[in-house]
Each structure stands twice: as C-alpha cells, then as structure tokens.
Amino acid sequence: MAGHESFEPADRKRQVVDPTSDPLAAEESRHPCDPAFKHGVVVGFDGSMSSERALAYAIGMAHRSGSGLIIVHVANRLPTTVWAGCEPPVFVDVPDHRTEVLGLELACAEYLAEVPWILVERGGDICHELEEVGREYEADAIVVGSTHGIVGRIFGSVAGRLARRAQRPVIVIP
C-alpha cells in the first residue's frame, strides 16, 4: 500500500468546528491522520544522501515492527524581511514543488513496496514539524539523517536539536 497525503492550500476555506461543542471533533479537524499509521515510524526526508540512509533504516524498522512509515518533507520558510525589509520578521511559505517530485520518486521506488507508507508535507522548522507529526501519529520513533558541514556546526544539526527536545525516541543515522 502506498500513498501521498496532501494538505489543502492555506487560502482555501476549511470547515470551522466549535471546540466547546465537541472537543473530540475539534481535535480530529486539527490533525487529520490515517489511523492505519498510528504508532508508525516517522522519517525526515529531503532527498539528500543522509535522508536516503535514514529512509532505508526506517523502512527496515517499520517492516520488522509491522507498522506504517510516515515520510515527512518539510518545505522551506523564509523571513519576509529578506524581501520587504519589514519588522518584526514574518515567515512566509515558499512554494516548494520538491515534495511533488519526491512523492513521484517514492511512488516508483520498489524498496517501499515492503511497508505501507504516506508522504506528509509540512512547512516550518524541521525539528518542530517532525516532532509534531510524531505526536499526531503517536509514532514509536523518529528517524533522521545526520548533518555534516559548516551549517550544522554553526546553527546546530537538526538531529541534535530534535534529540534534545523530542518526546519520543530519535534515531540518528550517519
């Protein structure tokens, strides 16, 4: 079973649920997730070599545990101060067609035939979004690739920041 979860554009109207009338309905409207993927394995994926290795490990982990695989691609967000010079910095989502390309590549990948999987696109801070998806799906673990290079040394690696703040096991693949 393969799949691709795509969220509606931000400008499209969504049904508003009154949280005072039914708290369970309000929770479900905020976090749509397939119950078949509850307690699955979340893996951060951007197409890099380290994320490819993390994906391979996560596939094996999901296969051994008989659970689903939640592949998360976090799209870029840039501060508007880069373009408009306004204060305070406001973040905007940059259209990222990379998720569509990754989704097509993953759909054609034979190695994903072993496990049920979905691709979730998010925008924002990578650490926050991976942990949020892990919380929504009640994931057993989050798998990420390690970051090498000067950017990771200056700003801190995603794996290191995620390991410090996550509420579930984080597995870092070198």
C-alpha positions in Angstrom: 0.0 0.0 0.0 1.4 3.4 -0.9 0.1 6.8 -0.5 0.6 10.5 -0.5 -1.0 12.9 2.0 -1.5 16.4 0.6 -3.0 19.3 2.5 -5.2 22.0 1.0 -3.6 25.3 0.3 -3.7 27.8 3.2 -6.0 30.2 1.3 -8.8 27.6 0.9 -11.6 27.8 3.4 -11.8 24.9 6.0 -14.8 23.9 8.0 -14.7 25.5 11.4 -15.5 23.3 14.3 -16.7 24.8 17.6 -14.3 23.3 20.2 -16.8 23.9 23.0 -19.4 21.7 21.4 -17.3 18.6 20.8 -13.7 18.6 21.9 -13.0 15.3 20.1 -14.3 16.7 16.8 -12.1 19.7 17.2 -9.0 17.6 17.8 -9.8 15.5 14.7 -10.3 18.6 12.5 -6.9 19.9 13.5 -4.9 16.7 13.0 -6.1 14.6 10.1 -4.2 11.4 10.2 -4.9 7.9 9.0 -5.4 5.5 11.9 -3.6 2.8 10.0 -0.4 4.7 10.6 -0.8 5.2 14.3 2.4 4.0 16.2 4.3 4.1 12.9 7.8 5.3 12.2 8.4 8.9 11.2 11.3 9.7 9.0 12.5 13.1 7.8 13.3 13.0 4.0 14.6 15.7 1.7 16.3 13.5 -1.0 19.8 14.0 0.4 22.2 11.1 0.9 21.8 11.2 4.6 18.0 11.2 4.4 18.2 8.3 1.9 20.1 6.3 4.5 17.6 7.3 7.2 14.7 6.2 4.9 16.4 2.8 4.3 16.8 2.3 8.1 13.2 3.5 8.8 11.8 1.1 6.1 13.6 -1.9 7.8 12.3 -0.7 11.2 8.7 -0.4 10.1 8.9 -3.7 8.3 10.2 -5.5 11.4 7.6 -4.0 13.7 4.8 -4.4 11.2 3.9 -0.7 11.3 3.4 2.0 8.7 6.0 4.6 7.6 5.3 8.3 7.7 7.7 10.1 5.4 7.9 13.8 6.2 9.2 16.5 3.9 9.4 20.0 5.5 9.2 22.8 2.9 11.3 25.9 3.2 10.1 29.0 5.1 11.9 32.3 4.7 11.5 35.5 6.6 9.8 38.3 4.7 12.5 40.7 5.9 14.6 39.3 3.2 12.3 40.7 0.6 10.3 43.5 2.2 12.5 44.9 5.0 9.6 44.9 7.4 9.8 44.5 11.2 9.3 42.2 13.1 10.2 39.2 10.9 7.3 37.4 9.5 7.7 34.0 7.9 6.1 33.0 4.6 5.9 29.6 2.9 7.9 29.5 -0.2 6.2 27.3 -2.9 8.2 24.0 -2.8 7.5 21.7 -5.7 10.2 19.4 -4.4 7.6 17.5 -2.3 5.7 16.6 -5.5 8.9 15.4 -7.2 9.9 13.4 -4.1 6.4 11.9 -3.9 6.7 10.7 -7.5 10.1 9.2 -6.9 9.0 7.4 -3.8 5.8 6.1 -5.6 8.1 4.5 -8.2 10.6 3.1 -5.6 10.4 -0.7 -5.4 12.0 -0.7 -1.9 8.9 0.9 -0.5 6.7 -2.0 -1.5 7.5 -3.8 1.7 5.7 -1.4 4.0 2.6 0.9 3.9 3.7 4.5 3.7 2.5 8.0 3.3 4.2 11.3 2.4 3.4 14.3 4.6 4.4 17.8 3.6 4.8 20.5 6.2 6.2 24.0 6.3 8.3 25.5 9.1 11.0 24.5 11.5 12.2 21.0 10.7 12.6 19.9 14.3 9.2 21.2 15.4 7.4 19.7 12.4 9.0 16.3 12.8 8.0 16.2 16.4 4.5 17.4 15.7 4.0 14.7 13.1 5.4 12.2 15.6 2.9 13.4 18.2 -0.1 13.4 15.7 0.6 9.8 14.6 1.8 8.7 18.1 4.9 7.5 16.4 7.1 4.9 18.1 10.3 6.7 16.8 11.6 9.5 14.6 14.5 8.6 12.2 16.7 11.4 10.7 19.9 11.5 8.9 22.9 13.3 10.4 24.0 16.7 9.1 27.6 17.2 8.1 29.2 20.5 7.2 29.6 24.1 8.4 25.9 24.9 8.5 25.3 22.1 11.1 28.2 23.3 13.2 27.1 26.9 13.3 23.3 26.5 13.7 23.2 23.1 15.3 22.2 20.0 13.4 18.5 19.0 13.0 19.3 15.6 14.6 20.9 17.2 17.7 18.1 19.7 18.2 15.5 17.1 17.7 17.1 14.6 20.1 17.2 17.3 22.8 13.5 18.3 22.5 11.7 15.2 21.2 9.2 13.4 23.4 9.9 10.0 21.7 13.0 8.1 20.6 15.1 9.8 17.9 17.4 7.6 15.8 20.2 9.4 14.0 21.6 7.6 11.0 25.2 8.7 10.0 
